[in-house]
Amino acid sequence: MKPIIESRLKAVRAIIAESTAKYARATDSVQLLAVSKTRSAKEIMEALEAGQHCFGESYLQEAINKIDQLRDEAIEWHFIGRVQSNKTRQITEKFDWVHSIDKLKHAQRLNDQRPDSMPPLNICLQINIDNQATKGGVEPDQAAELIEQISTLPRLKLRGVMTLPSPTASIDEQRLPFRRLRELRDQLATKELPLDTLSIGMSDDIPAAIAEGSTIVRVGTAIFGPRNY
Ligand SMILES: *Cc1c(COP(=O)(O)O)cnc(C)c1O
């Protein structure tokens, strides 16, 4: 019997391949980020051995433990959780990407604390595209100003936008917030700042996200199984 993580990864890659074909996109235009929050270093190793090299984490302390344990492996680490001011130093010293920036203050701290030995930190702005009070993310009409401010920070590289919409059942409903995010990105992008990253799509809405232009899908459950908190 094949290890379960390897076969689930294959199934997720097949969904990505089918969706990119269906929407006339190149297969390699969508990157798979394996969301390994709550998962052990051993499970991450299993995915790594099955060819997965980008991992996303939401909870800083458990992430740091795993990053330290796996420091000899070729892994690209993405922080996708809530950023707090007192955690920015650890985030910027340990991660390659942060998808969840919604405040200038956090961006400034990540910039100022980024070690000189590391390349600029890749950043996505989290946008509150469906105006949910409880979720993080900058309001769409505030995004332009924040982008302008962040783009002056030399130790950050602003790559694009991310959103975390509330779950809906049908693919048409799932596509709506993703489309709004893509349209916002298209408005905000310039030649100097192409904002080529659309970080959209999770286990239950990968085809909808790819239909609307996703370049990074963040997938946890479909790779590692249901989470126990
Ligand atoms: C947990 C999480 C995911 C993965 O969700 P699944 O439904 O398990 O695929 C993606 N993005 C963010 C920001 C998350 O917190």
The ligand as an SDF file (V2000), in Angstrom:
LIG
                    3D

 15 15  0  0  0  0  0  0  0  0999 V2000
   -5.8790   26.2120    7.0840 C   0  0  0  0  0  0  0  0  0  0  0  0
   -5.7500   27.1410    5.9580 C   0  0  0  0  0  0  0  0  0  0  0  0
   -5.7760   26.6820    4.6350 C   0  0  0  0  0  0  0  0  0  0  0  0
   -6.0010   25.2330    4.2440 C   0  0  0  0  0  0  0  0  0  0  0  0
   -7.3360   24.8740    4.4080 O   0  0  0  0  0  0  0  0  0  0  0  0
   -7.8760   23.4250    3.9510 P   0  0  0  0  0  0  0  0  0  0  0  0
   -9.3400   23.6100    3.8860 O   0  0  0  0  0  0  0  0  0  0  0  0
   -7.4470   22.4610    5.0130 O   0  0  0  0  0  0  0  0  0  0  0  0
   -7.2720   23.1120    2.6330 O   0  0  0  0  0  0  0  0  0  0  0  0
   -5.5830   27.6140    3.6200 C   0  0  0  0  0  0  0  0  0  0  0  0
   -5.3810   28.9230    3.8930 N   0  0  0  0  0  0  0  0  0  0  0  0
   -5.3490   29.3970    5.1490 C   0  0  0  0  0  0  0  0  0  0  0  0
   -5.1200   30.8540    5.3690 C   0  0  0  0  0  0  0  0  0  0  0  0
   -5.5490   28.5290    6.2180 C   0  0  0  0  0  0  0  0  0  0  0  0
   -5.5270   29.0270    7.4600 O   0  0  0  0  0  0  0  0  0  0  0  0
  1  2  1  0
  2  3  1  0
  2 14  2  0
  3  4  1  0
  3 10  2  0
  4  5  1  0
  5  6  1  0
  6  7  2  0
  6  8  1  0
  6  9  1  0
 10 11  1  0
 11 12  2  0
 12 13  1  0
 12 14  1  0
 14 15  1  0
M  END
$$$$
